[in-house]
């Protein structure tokens, strides 16, 4: 898998090092689950589908979801990308 590096930022926040990991291989490549690693803030970013109301209700049984947080659905076929993101993040944290 090819890893592409992107740099972005604004005057109010530090320049971020965003590393693209993968998009869902079984979707159109435009509007699909995606995984990145941000190596300056040391975070994994995930784009996924919104849960339906029944699934969100089950998630809320464990507690409220604070403002600024959300639940996303990621298909099992993205496990390889999530593992790769964890590996990339772990290597970045070791530096």
C-alpha positions as CSV (number, residue, x, y, z in Angstrom):
1,X,0.0,0.0,0.0
2,X,1.4,3.4,-0.9
3,X,1.5,6.0,1.9
4,X,0.9,9.6,0.7
5,X,2.0,12.5,3.0
6,X,0.0,15.7,3.2
7,X,0.8,18.9,5.1
8,X,-1.9,21.3,6.2
9,X,-2.4,23.9,8.9
10,X,-3.6,27.4,9.7
11,X,-2.2,30.4,11.6
12,X,-4.0,29.3,14.8
13,X,-2.7,25.7,15.0
14,X,0.5,23.9,14.5
15,X,1.3,22.5,11.1
16,X,0.0,18.9,11.0
17,X,1.6,15.9,9.4
18,X,-1.3,13.9,8.0
19,X,-0.5,10.5,6.6
20,X,-3.1,8.9,4.3
21,X,-3.4,5.2,5.1
22,X,-6.2,3.7,3.0
23,X,-9.8,4.0,1.7
24,X,-12.3,1.2,1.8
25,X,-11.4,-0.9,-1.2
26,X,-15.0,-2.0,-1.8
27,X,-16.5,1.5,-2.3
28,X,-16.4,4.1,-5.1
29,X,-13.2,5.7,-3.8
30,X,-14.9,9.1,-3.2
31,X,-17.3,8.9,-0.3
32,X,-16.1,5.9,1.7
33,X,-14.4,5.0,5.0
34,X,-10.9,6.3,5.1
35,X,-8.1,6.1,7.7
36,X,-5.3,8.6,8.3
37,X,-2.6,9.1,11.0
38,X,-1.7,12.6,12.2
39,X,1.8,12.3,13.5
40,X,2.3,15.7,15.1
41,X,-0.8,15.5,17.4
42,X,-0.4,11.7,17.5
43,X,-3.9,10.8,16.5
44,X,-5.6,8.3,14.2
45,X,-8.4,9.8,12.1
46,X,-11.2,7.7,10.7
47,X,-14.0,8.6,8.3
48,X,-16.9,6.2,8.3
49,X,-20.6,5.9,7.9
50,X,-23.1,7.3,10.5
51,X,-24.8,4.7,12.5
52,X,-28.6,4.3,12.1
53,X,-30.8,5.3,15.0
54,X,-31.0,1.8,16.5
55,X,-27.3,1.3,16.5
56,X,-26.7,4.7,18.0
57,X,-29.2,4.0,20.7
58,X,-27.2,0.8,21.6
59,X,-24.0,2.8,21.7
60,X,-25.7,5.3,24.0
61,X,-26.4,2.5,26.5
62,X,-22.8,2.7,27.6
63,X,-23.0,6.5,28.2
64,X,-23.5,9.8,26.4
65,X,-21.5,11.0,23.4
66,X,-20.1,14.4,24.3
67,X,-20.2,17.4,21.9
68,X,-17.3,17.2,19.5
69,X,-17.3,13.4,19.4
70,X,-19.2,11.0,17.2
71,X,-19.7,7.3,16.4
72,X,-18.8,6.1,12.9
73,X,-19.2,2.6,11.4
74,X,-16.1,1.0,9.8
75,X,-16.5,-2.3,7.9
76,X,-14.4,-5.3,8.9
77,X,-12.6,-5.1,5.5
78,X,-10.9,-2.0,6.9
79,X,-9.1,-4.0,9.6
80,X,-5.9,-4.1,7.6
81,X,-6.0,-0.3,7.2
82,X,-6.6,0.2,10.9
83,X,-3.8,-2.1,11.8
84,X,-1.5,-0.2,9.4
85,X,-2.6,3.1,11.0
86,X,-1.7,1.7,14.4
87,X,1.7,0.6,13.2
88,X,2.4,4.0,11.6
89,X,1.2,5.8,14.8
90,X,3.4,3.5,16.9
91,X,6.5,4.2,14.8
92,X,5.8,8.0,14.9
93,X,5.5,7.9,18.7
94,X,8.9,6.1,19.0
95,X,10.8,9.0,17.4
